Amino acid sequence: MPTVIEQLELEWERLAVDRRAAARLRATCTAVGVADLGELEAYVRQAAPAAADDVLVALVGPAADGGQLEARALLQLLLPGVRRLAGRWWALGPRDEREAAAVAAVWGRICSYRLDRRP
């Protein structure tokens, strides 16, 4: 059975090219000149830190207000760090349990993030 991170990656393969998903995040995609969520991810991965941060900020506000697609896109952008976090939480047990705990922790933080407290 695939781990939660593997399931998220499979889901992202569909979302990355979904035109309806891109339309729902049109402002963010248009701001950086991309056509879909896959291109948005590629942009953030190669962008200068300040430019990548602008995209994260554009997603986290709506995500914290209940925007599920914004939260999902942000989770995808943070997934490399989530993987590393899961790898370090060896005391939590098997890999699949560590990954599930890390994803849940990051998802909860995304959905409750307060931009007004941002440094």
Salt bridges, closest charged atoms under 4 A:
GLU6 OE2 - ARG95 NH2 3.37
GLU9 OE2 - ARG83 NH2 2.50
GLU11 OE1 - ARG72 NE 2.54
ASP18 OD2 - ARG20 NH2 3.70
GLU41 OE2 - ARG45 NH2 3.13
ASP53 OD2 - ARG118 NH2 2.21
GLU99 OE2 - ARG95 NE 3.01
ASP116 OD2 - ARG114 NH2 2.68
